[in-house]
Amino acid sequence: MQCRPGSAQADDSLVSQTSRIAEYQAYLAMKSAQGDEQAKETAQGFSALSTTQKSRFLDLLEDRSLMTKFFETAESAAAVAGTTPAVMAGGDVVVERESAGAVVLGVNRAVT
């Protein structure tokens, strides 16, 4: 079944995406208020994304197989050694190690 603009299904999808984004932003705000610096940094980056990019970010974050691959890659010998970053999800996700040893999940802002 196709979803045409102006249809109830299109409207429901838009509301669902808006709600999903708002829920994630509320979660980050709560964690930030509790002193979680990583949540604060994530909230700042997330707020700079377009609505389309926010939806894509959440899609990637909620993709169990991608997250499994992310954690496996982050714990691999290459990641620990700090060698070449791993690129996933068609270049939308990059796994690399910072100098302090923390693993970084980067989402390409060029996502459309």
Secondary structure, 3 states (H helix, E strand, C coil): CCCCCCCHHHHHHHHHHHHHHHHHHHHHHHHHHCCCHHHHHHHHHHHCCCHHHHHHHHHHHCCHHHHHHHHHHHCCHHHHHCCCCEEEHHHCEEEEECCCCCEEEEECCCCC
